[in-house]
Amino acid sequence: MSDQEKTLLLHQIELALDDIRPHLAVDGGDVSVVDVTDEMIVRVKWLGACESCSMSIMTMKAGVEQAVKSRLPQIRSVEAVNAVHV
């Protein structure tokens, strides 16, 4: 993937995350994009209350990943670099 393609893809991912951010903000949390790999895996970082929330795994699959994949079907998965392990 070229730098230009990656920049465009990262912008599109940010737009998709904007759909879910208000729901995260209600509980004092947020998410930021760290990277997107050549394998089309989006790496994000939980912010605020989401960093220590035991529900973040469920929020990732049912909220964040769904929001991204619905707009960008070429994305294989979304993973948190600072996921809470329970």
C-alpha positions as CSV (number, residue, x, y, z in Angstrom):
1,M,0.0,0.0,0.0
2,S,1.4,3.4,-1.0
3,D,1.7,6.2,1.5
4,Q,-1.1,8.1,-0.3
5,E,-3.4,5.0,-0.2
6,K,-2.6,4.6,3.5
7,T,-3.3,8.2,4.3
8,L,-6.7,8.0,2.5
9,L,-7.5,4.8,4.3
10,L,-6.6,6.2,7.7
11,H,-8.9,9.2,6.9
12,Q,-11.7,6.9,6.0
13,I,-11.2,4.9,9.2
14,E,-11.3,8.1,11.3
15,L,-14.7,9.0,9.6
16,A,-16.0,5.6,10.4
17,L,-14.9,6.0,14.0
18,D,-16.7,9.3,14.3
19,D,-19.9,7.3,14.1
20,I,-19.1,5.4,17.3
21,R,-17.2,8.1,19.2
22,P,-20.3,9.9,20.7
23,H,-21.3,6.5,22.3
24,L,-17.8,6.1,23.8
25,A,-17.8,9.7,25.0
26,V,-21.0,9.2,27.0
27,D,-18.9,6.9,29.3
28,G,-15.9,9.1,29.3
29,G,-13.9,7.2,26.6
30,D,-12.6,7.4,23.1
31,V,-10.5,5.5,20.6
32,S,-7.6,6.7,18.4
33,V,-6.1,5.1,15.4
34,V,-2.5,3.9,15.8
35,D,-1.9,2.3,12.4
36,V,-3.4,0.2,9.6
37,T,-1.3,-2.8,8.5
38,D,-0.7,-4.1,5.0
39,E,-2.8,-7.0,6.1
40,M,-5.7,-4.6,6.6
41,I,-5.8,-4.8,10.4
42,V,-6.6,-1.5,12.1
43,R,-4.7,-1.0,15.4
44,V,-6.3,1.4,17.8
45,K,-5.7,2.7,21.3
46,W,-8.4,3.0,23.9
47,L,-8.5,6.3,25.6
48,G,-10.1,7.6,28.8
49,A,-12.5,5.3,30.6
50,C,-12.2,2.8,27.8
51,E,-8.6,2.0,28.8
52,S,-9.7,0.2,31.9
53,C,-13.2,-1.0,31.0
54,S,-13.9,-4.7,31.2
55,M,-16.5,-4.3,28.5
56,S,-13.9,-2.9,26.0
57,I,-13.6,-6.3,24.2
58,M,-17.3,-6.4,23.5
59,T,-17.3,-2.7,22.5
60,M,-14.5,-3.4,20.1
61,K,-16.3,-6.2,18.3
62,A,-19.9,-5.0,18.4
63,G,-19.2,-1.3,18.1
64,V,-15.8,-0.1,16.8
65,E,-15.0,-3.0,14.5
66,Q,-18.6,-3.1,13.1
67,A,-18.5,0.7,12.4
68,V,-15.2,0.4,10.6
69,K,-16.0,-2.8,8.6
70,S,-19.5,-1.5,7.6
71,R,-17.8,1.5,5.8
72,L,-14.6,-0.3,4.8
73,P,-15.3,-4.0,4.0
74,Q,-11.6,-4.5,3.0
75,I,-10.6,-4.2,6.7
76,R,-10.1,-7.6,8.2
77,S,-10.2,-6.7,11.9
78,V,-9.7,-4.0,14.4
79,E,-7.4,-4.6,17.4
80,A,-6.6,-2.5,20.5
81,V,-2.9,-2.2,21.3
82,N,-3.9,-1.6,24.9
83,A,-6.7,-4.1,25.3
84,V,-7.9,-5.0,28.8
85,H,-7.4,-8.7,29.5
86,V,-9.9,-10.3,31.9
